[in-house]
Amino acid sequence: MAMTTAFDFALIEASLVEAAVDPTRWDEAMERVAQATGSFGALLFDVDRHLPILPRTRSVARSFEVYVNDGWVERDERFRLVPFLRAHGVATDEDLLTSDEVARHPYFQEFLAPCRLRWCALVKMAAGDAFWSLSLQRTIDQGPFSADELQQLKALSQRVGSVAALATVLGLARAEAALDAFAASDTAAVLIGKDGTVLGMNAAAESLRARGLAVEGRRLASIDRGASDALNRALHALLRSQPAATSMPPVALPRMHRRALIAYPVRLGHVSYNSLAPCQAVVILVDPEAQYRPPESHLRSLFALTPGEARLASAMSTGEPLEVVAERCGVAYGTARVVLKAVFAKTGTHRQAELVSQLGRLPQN
């Protein structure tokens, strides 16, 4: 039998606005929304991107793990409801499938049923290019949303579009602030959106476009197609990793008559906090020909590095991959990895992009 709940619109809207202002509160907002709508759980999707880092309630943690790890995120039958959701503001499985079809469908029987889930209502949250779906989940025993509840959710959809607009604007502002922070150290940085395309770049990155950096179809590219494909694969892996990875190995972008640019794909927690953030990654670019290489003696004095550590750190400051630096220094790759860990510890860095940025800020005299 369908449940009937009088929804607290004021609580729902206040929770969503608070999360738009402070993205660390999205999961908390989902808890409040689930409680206010009599739902077992709630999730918030960007319906145009099947990215795995979603705001969600604790109650769906187990089912969400199965959803991502078993590949249901790429086979989610409910994405077929998007046109109906776009047109009407609310959608349910019954808008697409009969009860007999649900009884035979793998998505419902192999994924949802073992998790004791069955019923859902999708609520549109849209403004401009931002189009999200608030997914309210109910268990098999709770039953479907009633006709009255669906009418309430339709009214809710008309009221919360501004939340999507606010979160998008604030998310872009955070991304632009991150670019400014990189600019302060003259670090070339490129903002990457949900689909792997370029959202923006700072002046240092723009200057590299005159020195061999290419942007084709709104994507970073190289004269070498294989390198372009490798960077796109790295960004795809970074965006879809679960749990979220913080970085991917550097990718060399060859140039005509110059040494290759080195691209570091990374996530910034305060920028790409979940799948709703406009900016999902940052590519830090290093030009080995322009990079300052600090003297080994300075590094030994400043960071108490051993001669071997200082030699490796100085060589790493050009941004080239560890494999190349190890060969240039005449040491085995395994040995170089051990030395690099010691350099990270003494310089207070955690990955090569941070090390390069820190060494690039050292006085050059």
C-alpha positions, -999 to 999 in steps of 0.1 A, spaced: 0 0 0 13 35 -9 24 57 19 12 93 21 34 120 37 29 157 40 63 171 30 80 198 49 90 220 19 107 247 42 130 221 57 139 206 24 146 239 7 167 252 36 188 221 37 195 222 0 204 259 1 228 254 30 245 226 10 247 248 -21 266 274 0 287 248 19 292 217 -3 305 197 27 268 195 38 253 178 8 252 144 25 236 160 55 210 176 32 202 142 17 196 128 52 171 156 59 154 152 25 149 115 30 134 120 65 111 148 53 98 127 24 94 94 43 120 78 21 145 51 30 173 70 13 181 99 -11 208 106 -37 215 136 -60 226 129 -96 239 151 -124 217 133 -150 240 142 -179 271 127 -163 274 92 -149 299 102 -123 303 81 -91 309 107 -63 273 115 -54 257 132 -24 237 104 -6 224 92 27 242 66 49 212 42 44 221 36 8 259 31 13 258 -6 7 235 -4 -24 256 25 -38 288 5 -35 271 -23 -55 258 3 -79 293 15 -87 315 -15 -83 292 -39 -103 288 -14 -132 251 -5 -126 260 32 -128 266 26 -165 234 5 -169 210 25 -147 176 19 -163 163 50 -146 183 73 -169 157 64 -195 133 85 -174 152 117 -181 131 129 -210 99 124 -189 116 140 -159 126 170 -179 91 175 -192 71 168 -160 94 176 -131 87 142 -115 92 106 -127 88 71 -114 95 36 -128 58 32 -136 61 60 -162 84 36 -182 78 0 -173 49 -23 -165 49 -44 -133 56 -75 -155 86 -58 -171 99 -48 -137 96 -84 -125 118 -96 -154 143 -68 -156 179 -74 -143 182 -38 -129 153 -44 -105 158 -81 -98 196 -85 -97 205 -51 -83 176 -35 -63 158 -65 -50 189 -80 -30 192 -45 -15 155 -46 -5 149 -15 -26 122 -11 -53 103 22 -54 116 56 -63 106 91 -73 129 113 -93 126 151 -88 140 175 -113 163 203 -100 172 224 -130 183 258 -139 201 268 -172 226 241 -180 224 225 -146 201 195 -146 200 173 -115 178 145 -103 169 141 -66 164 104 -63 142 93 -34 144 56 -26 118 34 -8 121 -2 1 100 -31 -12 79 -30 21 74 8 21 56 7 -12 54 34 -39 49 71 -37 12 80 -37 -4 102 -64 -7 130 -38 30 127 -28 40 129 -65 20 161 -69 38 175 -39 72 165 -54 62 182 -87 55 214 -67 89 210 -50 107 207 -83 93 241 -93 107 256 -62 142 242 -60 156 251 -94 173 281 -79 193 257 -57 210 242 -88 217 277 -101 232 289 -68 254 258 -65 267 262 -100 276 298 -96 293 292 -63 311 262 -77 325 282 -106 336 309 -82 356 283 -62 372 270 -93 382 305 -104 397 311 -69 417 279 -73 431 293 -106 441 325 -89 459 305 -62 480 287 -89 487 320 -106 502 333 -74 531 308 -79 531 312 -117 519 276 -120 501 268 -153 467 253 -145 437 242 -165 402 236 -151 385 204 -163 347 199 -163 325 169 -157 330 156 -193 368 161 -194 366 194 -214 384 227 -206 364 251 -184 391 277 -182 429 283 -177 450 309 -160 475 332 -177 504 309 -172 486 281 -191 474 305 -218 510 314 -224 518 278 -232 494 279 -261 520 299 -280 546 272 -270 529 241 -282 499 235 -260 468 228 -280 430 228 -272 409 208 -297 372 204 -293 375 220 -259 400 193 -248 437 196 -240 457 180 -269 492 174 -283 506 171 -317 509 134 -308 474 118 -309 486 90 -287 495 115 -260 462 133 -264 444 100 -260 465 91 -229 456 124 -212 419 118 -220 421 83 -205 438 96 -174 411 123 -169 384 97 -175 399 74 -149 403 103 -124 367 114 -129 353 79 -125 375 64 -98 357 51 -68 368 58 -41 379 91 -56 416 93 -66 435 125 -59 458 123 -89 469 103 -119 504 97 -132 518 126 -154 513 125 -191 539 139 -216 525 161 -243 551 163 -272 557 196 -290 575 205 -323 612 213 -317 607 215 -279 608 192 -250 574 178 -241 551 196 -217 542 175 -186 506 173 -176 495 164 -141 458 155 -137 447 161 -101 416 166 -80 412 195 -55 389 186 -26 375 221 -22 368 224 -59 357 189 -71 339 180 -39 313 158 -57 297 151 -91 276 184 -88 307 206 -89 312 223 -123 350 217 -121 359 181 -115 397 182 -120 427 204 -126 455 197 -150 488 213 -138 512 219 -167 550 221 -164 573 233 -192 607 217 -186 624 243 -208 611 272 -187 613 255 -153 638 268 -128 661 241 -115 673 250 -80 709 242 -72 714 210 -52 734 230 -25 703 252 -19 681 222 -15 705 205 9 705 236 31 668 245 29 653 210 34 682 190 50 683 167 20 711 142 15 733 147 -16 714 119 -34 680 134 -24 690 169 -35 702 156 -69 669 138 -75 648 168 -62 666 192 -85 661 170 -115 624 164 -106 618 202 -105 617 201 -144 584 182 -141 596 152 -161 583 117 -150 603 98 -124 613 72 -150 631 98 -171 647 115 -140 659 81 -127 676 73 -160 692 108 -161 705 104 -126 718 69 -133 698 51 -106 673 23 -107 636 33 -108 629 14 -76 657 33 -58 644 66 -72 610 59 -58 624 54 -23 645 86 -25 615 105 -38 594 94 -8 621 108 15 621 141 -5 583 144 -2 586 139 36 613 165 40 597 191 17 562 186 31 548 176 -3 528 145 -14 531 143 -52 554 156 -79 531 185 -90 533 199 -54 571 194 -53 576 212 -86 553 241 -75 572 245 -42 607 243 -58 596 268 -85 588 294 -58 624 293 -44 645 324 -49 666 322 -81 697 338 -67 
